Amino acid sequence: MIITPVHFPTLRIHQSPDEDDPVDAPLTVPFASGTAALRAGLAACARQRGCGILRLLVPSYICREPMDALAADGIALRYYPVRESLEPDWEALDAQAGDADAFLLVHYFSYPNAAAQARAWCAARNIAFIEDCAHVMERGSGMGELGLFACFSPWKFFPIPRLGTLVTEDTAFASYVPDIPLARHRLRYARWYGKRSVQRVLTAAGIRWYARTTVDTPQAVAHEAMAADRDVLAHTRRYASARTWIRQRRQENAQAIHSFVRGRRPDVLVRQSVPEGIAPYALPIIWPQPAADVVAVLRRRGIPATLWPTLPDVVRHDARSFPVAHRYAACCVLLPVHEHIRPRHLAYMLRMLATVL
């Protein structure tokens, strides 16, 4: 059996007409990607604060590609260690806050991180608090609500090409965010749709077409397009009405896998429960040793489990200062929970998990 790791475009939209369109929410600005939204937000933060060079505190457990793009923009990155819970190591942060201008908190895998504590810590030091919600479908449950701004990646939840959004409730800050006209990247959209069509045919034929063993994080470079695509934005609005159904299905899948793992190996669970009311990005489990072989076995059996992408070079070459980031990068397995996993897929996945747990 093959379980696809992506979402295929479909005409079957589960409508929830009583819900607001998150893309049209006040002070929401679309960009070409979540990285582009973060770059624009940090540039606006630097202008608002009058910084020549923005000094940004970043968690050590983060992907290298967007950090490379921020460094290319001239942002001074300072990596801070995280705890086993993936919350910031506050004691270490106190020692390295110094003259930092901004602080980035990541809500990993759609699990709420310590946003209230982070905001209070930043307010006491006149540091801008920013939320990375790339693994979050929508604001709420303590995610994307307290920061100066938050960045989202809707393409990780909806069957669309890349798209990012910057969300803020601070009208003064919003005036510094660049107003970039929408573009129309017809060739890129056509390539994406054609690729997904071929993948759908291969999946239906039971042919495994995916090969990557890490999370699919496209290269983010300083010269990438910043403008959101007009057609992609239109499709996002179309699929956004399905988010209640998406949230429910992802919750059900995550709860089922979590319950199964807890009954066999509770020691490998990152969290002891799946938070209610969220749309999980994936279900993380932390292996006691490097998990590349486990991921390879699962993928050979048709389950698109993944590892974390490459850590930033500064972190990757300093295991002593960032032990938790290194352990998670090597040992954390992300199991798919997306809404197109049906009961028969789920039953098969649990049988295969039982062989490696």
C-alpha positions as CSV (number, residue, x, y, z in Angstrom):
1,M,0.0,0.0,0.0
2,I,1.2,3.5,-0.8
3,I,0.3,6.5,1.5
4,T,0.9,9.7,-0.3
5,P,2.8,12.5,1.6
6,V,1.2,15.3,-0.4
7,H,-2.3,16.7,-1.1
8,F,-3.8,16.4,-4.5
9,P,-6.0,19.1,-6.0
10,T,-9.6,18.0,-6.1
11,L,-13.0,19.4,-6.9
12,R,-14.5,17.8,-3.8
13,I,-14.4,20.7,-1.3
14,H,-15.9,20.3,2.1
15,Q,-17.7,23.6,2.5
16,S,-18.1,25.4,5.8
17,P,-19.7,28.7,4.7
18,D,-20.2,30.0,8.2
19,E,-16.5,30.4,8.7
20,D,-14.4,33.5,7.8
21,D,-11.8,33.4,5.1
22,P,-8.4,33.4,6.9
23,V,-6.7,34.8,3.8
24,D,-9.0,37.9,4.0
25,A,-8.5,38.3,7.8
26,P,-7.5,41.9,8.8
27,L,-3.8,42.7,8.4
28,T,-2.9,39.5,6.6
29,V,-0.4,39.9,3.8
30,P,0.2,37.1,1.3
31,F,3.7,36.3,0.0
32,A,5.3,33.7,-2.2
33,S,6.3,31.5,0.7
34,G,6.5,31.4,4.5
35,T,10.2,32.3,4.2
36,A,9.3,35.3,2.1
37,A,6.8,36.4,4.6
38,L,9.3,36.1,7.4
39,R,11.9,38.0,5.5
40,A,9.4,40.8,4.8
41,G,8.3,40.9,8.4
42,L,11.9,41.1,9.7
43,A,12.7,43.9,7.3
44,A,9.7,45.8,8.5
45,C,10.7,45.2,12.1
46,A,14.2,46.5,11.4
47,R,12.8,49.7,9.8
48,Q,10.3,50.2,12.7
49,R,13.1,49.9,15.2
50,G,15.6,51.9,13.2
51,C,18.1,49.0,13.1
52,G,20.9,48.9,10.6
53,I,21.4,45.2,11.2
54,L,18.6,43.3,12.9
55,R,19.9,40.9,15.6
56,L,17.6,37.9,15.8
57,L,17.5,35.2,18.4
58,V,16.6,31.9,16.7
59,P,15.9,28.4,18.1
60,S,18.7,26.0,17.3
61,Y,16.2,23.4,16.2
62,I,15.3,25.0,12.9
63,C,15.8,24.3,9.1
64,R,18.9,25.6,7.5
65,E,17.4,26.8,4.2
66,P,15.3,29.8,5.5
67,M,18.1,30.8,7.9
68,D,20.5,31.0,4.9
69,A,18.0,33.4,3.2
70,L,17.9,35.5,6.4
71,A,21.6,35.6,6.6
72,A,21.8,36.7,3.0
73,D,19.5,39.6,3.9
74,G,22.1,40.8,6.4
75,I,20.3,39.6,9.6
76,A,22.6,38.7,12.4
77,L,21.4,35.2,13.6
78,R,22.0,34.1,17.2
79,Y,20.9,30.6,17.9
80,Y,19.6,29.7,21.3
81,P,19.3,26.2,22.8
82,V,16.0,24.5,23.4
83,R,14.8,22.1,26.1
84,E,13.5,18.5,25.6
85,S,10.0,20.0,25.4
86,L,11.3,22.2,22.5
87,E,10.6,25.3,24.6
88,P,13.4,27.8,24.7
89,D,16.1,27.3,27.3
90,W,15.3,30.4,29.3
91,E,18.4,30.3,31.4
92,A,20.6,30.2,28.4
93,L,18.6,32.9,26.7
94,D,19.1,35.3,29.7
95,A,22.8,34.9,29.2
96,Q,22.8,35.7,25.5
97,A,20.0,38.2,25.1
98,G,22.4,41.1,25.1
99,D,21.5,43.7,22.5
100,A,19.1,41.5,20.6
101,D,16.3,43.2,18.6
102,A,14.0,40.3,17.9
103,F,13.1,36.8,19.1
104,L,11.7,34.0,17.0
105,L,9.6,31.3,18.6
106,V,8.6,28.2,16.6
107,H,5.4,26.3,17.1
108,Y,6.7,22.8,16.1
109,F,4.4,20.3,14.5
110,S,1.3,22.5,15.3
111,Y,1.9,22.1,19.0
112,P,1.6,25.3,21.0
113,N,5.0,26.5,22.3
114,A,5.5,28.9,25.3
115,A,4.1,32.0,23.6
116,A,2.9,33.8,26.7
117,Q,6.2,33.3,28.5
118,A,8.1,34.3,25.4
119,R,6.1,37.5,25.0
120,A,6.7,38.4,28.7
121,W,10.4,37.7,28.4
122,C,10.7,39.9,25.3
123,A,8.6,42.7,26.7
124,A,10.9,42.9,29.8
125,R,13.9,43.4,27.4
126,N,12.3,45.6,24.7
127,I,12.7,42.7,22.2
128,A,10.3,42.2,19.3
129,F,8.5,38.8,19.7
130,I,7.8,36.9,16.5
131,E,6.0,33.6,15.9
132,D,6.9,31.0,13.3
133,C,3.7,29.2,12.4
134,A,4.9,27.3,9.4
135,H,3.5,24.1,11.0
136,V,0.2,25.8,11.9
137,M,-2.9,25.9,9.7
138,E,-4.6,28.9,11.4
139,R,-4.3,31.2,14.3
140,G,-5.6,30.0,17.7
141,S,-4.9,27.7,20.6
142,G,-2.1,30.0,21.6
143,M,-0.3,30.1,18.2
144,G,0.0,33.2,16.0
145,E,-1.9,35.4,18.4
146,L,0.7,37.1,20.7
147,G,3.6,38.1,18.5
148,L,4.4,41.4,16.7
149,F,3.6,39.2,13.6
150,A,3.3,35.6,12.7
151,C,4.2,33.8,9.5
152,F,2.2,30.9,8.1
153,S,2.7,28.4,5.2
154,P,-0.8,27.5,3.9
155,W,0.6,25.2,1.2
156,K,1.5,22.7,3.9
157,F,-2.1,22.2,4.7
158,F,-4.0,22.9,1.4
159,P,-3.4,21.4,-2.0
160,I,-1.8,24.5,-3.5
161,P,1.7,25.5,-4.6
162,R,3.8,27.5,-2.3
163,L,2.2,30.4,-0.4
164,G,3.0,32.3,2.8
165,T,1.2,34.8,4.9
166,L,2.2,37.4,7.4
167,V,-0.4,38.1,10.1
168,T,-0.3,41.0,12.5
169,E,-2.7,43.0,14.7
170,D,-0.2,45.9,15.2
171,T,-1.4,48.6,12.8
172,A,1.8,50.7,13.4
173,F,4.0,47.7,12.4
174,A,1.8,46.9,9.4
175,S,2.6,50.3,7.9
176,Y,6.2,49.2,7.6
177,V,5.3,45.9,5.8
178,P,5.9,46.3,2.0
179,D,2.8,46.2,-0.2
180,I,4.0,43.9,-3.0
181,P,1.5,43.5,-5.9
182,L,0.3,40.0,-6.6
183,A,2.1,38.2,-9.5
184,R,1.0,35.6,-11.9
185,H,3.6,32.7,-12.2
186,R,1.7,30.7,-14.8
187,L,4.6,28.4,-15.7
188,R,5.3,27.5,-12.1
189,Y,1.7,26.8,-11.4
190,A,1.3,24.7,-14.5
191,R,4.4,22.7,-13.5
192,W,3.1,22.1,-10.0
193,Y,-0.3,21.0,-11.3
194,G,1.2,18.7,-13.8
195,K,3.6,17.2,-11.2
196,R,0.7,16.5,-8.9
197,S,-1.4,14.9,-11.7
198,V,1.4,12.5,-12.5
199,Q,1.9,11.7,-8.7
200,R,-1.8,11.0,-8.4
201,V,-1.6,8.5,-11.3
202,L,1.4,6.8,-9.8
203,T,-0.2,6.6,-6.3
204,A,-3.4,5.0,-7.8
205,A,-1.2,2.5,-9.5
206,G,0.6,1.6,-6.3
207,I,4.0,3.0,-7.5
208,R,6.0,4.8,-4.8
209,W,7.3,8.0,-6.3
210,Y,8.7,9.9,-3.3
211,A,12.3,9.4,-2.3
212,R,13.2,12.2,0.2
213,T,13.7,11.1,3.8
214,T,13.5,14.6,5.3
215,V,10.7,17.1,5.4
216,D,10.2,18.7,2.0
217,T,11.6,22.2,2.5
218,P,12.2,23.9,-0.9
219,Q,15.4,25.9,-1.2
220,A,14.9,29.4,0.2
221,V,17.4,31.9,-1.3
222,A,17.7,35.7,-1.0
223,H,16.6,36.3,-4.6
224,E,13.5,34.1,-4.6
225,A,10.2,35.7,-5.6
226,M,8.5,37.7,-2.8
227,A,5.1,38.3,-4.5
228,A,2.3,35.8,-3.9
229,D,0.7,34.3,-7.0
230,R,-2.7,35.6,-7.9
231,D,-4.0,32.2,-9.0
232,V,-2.6,30.4,-5.9
233,L,-4.2,32.9,-3.6
234,A,-7.6,32.3,-5.3
235,H,-7.2,28.6,-4.9
236,T,-6.3,29.1,-1.2
237,R,-9.5,30.9,-0.6
238,R,-11.3,28.1,-2.3
239,Y,-9.8,25.4,-0.1
240,A,-9.8,27.5,3.1
241,S,-13.5,26.8,3.6
242,A,-12.5,23.1,4.2
243,R,-10.4,23.8,7.2
244,T,-12.9,22.5,9.8
245,W,-12.9,19.2,8.0
246,I,-9.1,19.2,7.6
247,R,-8.7,19.9,11.3
248,Q,-11.1,17.2,12.3
249,R,-9.5,14.6,10.0
250,R,-6.0,15.4,11.1
251,Q,-7.0,15.3,14.7
252,E,-8.6,11.9,14.3
253,N,-5.6,10.5,12.5
254,A,-3.1,11.9,15.0
255,Q,-5.1,10.7,18.0
256,A,-5.3,7.2,16.6
257,I,-1.6,7.0,15.9
258,H,-0.7,8.6,19.2
259,S,-2.9,6.1,21.1
260,F,-1.4,3.2,19.3
261,V,2.2,4.3,20.0
262,R,1.4,5.1,23.7
263,G,0.1,1.6,24.1
264,R,3.5,0.1,22.9
265,R,6.3,2.6,23.4
266,P,5.1,5.6,25.5
267,D,8.7,6.6,26.0
268,V,9.1,7.7,22.3
269,L,6.2,10.2,22.4
270,V,7.3,13.8,22.2
271,R,4.0,14.9,23.9
272,Q,1.8,12.8,26.1
273,S,-1.3,14.0,24.3
274,V,-2.4,15.7,21.1
275,P,-3.8,19.1,21.9
276,E,-7.5,19.5,21.1
277,G,-8.6,22.1,18.6
278,I,-5.4,22.0,16.4
279,A,-4.8,20.6,12.9
280,P,-1.6,18.6,13.5
281,Y,1.1,19.0,10.9
282,A,2.5,15.6,11.7
283,L,2.9,13.3,14.7
284,P,6.5,13.4,16.0
285,I,8.0,10.5,17.9
286,I,11.6,10.6,19.3
287,W,13.6,7.5,18.8
288,P,16.2,6.5,21.5
289,Q,18.9,6.3,18.7
290,P,19.3,7.8,15.2
291,A,16.2,7.0,13.3
292,A,17.4,7.0,9.6
293,D,17.0,3.3,9.4
294,V,13.5,3.3,10.9
295,V,12.4,5.9,8.4
296,A,13.9,4.0,5.5
297,V,12.0,0.8,6.6
298,L,8.7,2.7,6.9
299,R,9.2,4.4,3.5
300,R,10.0,1.1,1.8
301,R,6.6,-0.1,3.1
302,G,4.8,2.9,1.6
303,I,4.6,5.1,4.7
304,P,6.1,8.6,4.0
305,A,7.8,9.1,7.4
306,T,10.4,11.8,7.4
307,L,13.3,13.2,9.4
308,W,14.0,16.9,10.1
309,P,15.8,18.8,7.4
310,T,19.4,19.9,7.8
311,L,20.2,22.1,10.8
312,P,21.9,25.5,10.2
313,D,25.7,25.1,9.9
314,V,26.5,26.9,13.1
315,V,24.2,24.5,15.0
316,R,25.3,21.4,13.1
317,H,28.9,21.9,13.9
318,D,28.3,22.6,17.7
319,A,26.6,19.5,19.2
320,R,28.0,20.5,22.6
321,S,26.1,23.8,22.8
322,F,22.9,22.5,21.1
323,P,22.5,18.8,22.2
324,V,18.7,18.8,22.0
325,A,18.6,20.1,18.5
326,H,21.1,17.5,17.4
327,R,19.1,14.7,19.1
328,Y,15.8,15.8,17.5
329,A,17.4,16.2,14.1
330,A,18.8,12.6,14.2
331,C,16.1,10.8,16.2
332,C,12.7,12.6,15.6
333,V,10.5,10.8,13.1
334,L,7.5,12.7,11.7
335,L,4.5,10.4,10.9
336,P,1.9,11.6,8.4
337,V,-1.5,12.5,9.7
338,H,-3.0,14.4,6.8
339,E,-6.7,14.4,6.0
340,H,-6.5,12.1,3.0
341,I,-5.3,9.2,5.1
342,R,-8.4,6.9,5.1
343,P,-9.2,4.2,7.7
344,R,-7.7,1.4,5.6
345,H,-4.5,3.5,5.2
346,L,-4.4,4.1,8.9
347,A,-4.9,0.5,9.8
348,Y,-2.0,-0.4,7.4
349,M,0.2,2.3,8.9
350,L,-0.4,1.0,12.5
351,R,0.5,-2.6,11.4
352,M,3.7,-1.3,9.9
353,L,4.5,0.8,13.0
354,A,4.1,-2.3,15.1
355,T,7.0,-3.9,13.3
356,V,9.4,-1.1,14.3
357,L,8.2,-0.1,17.7
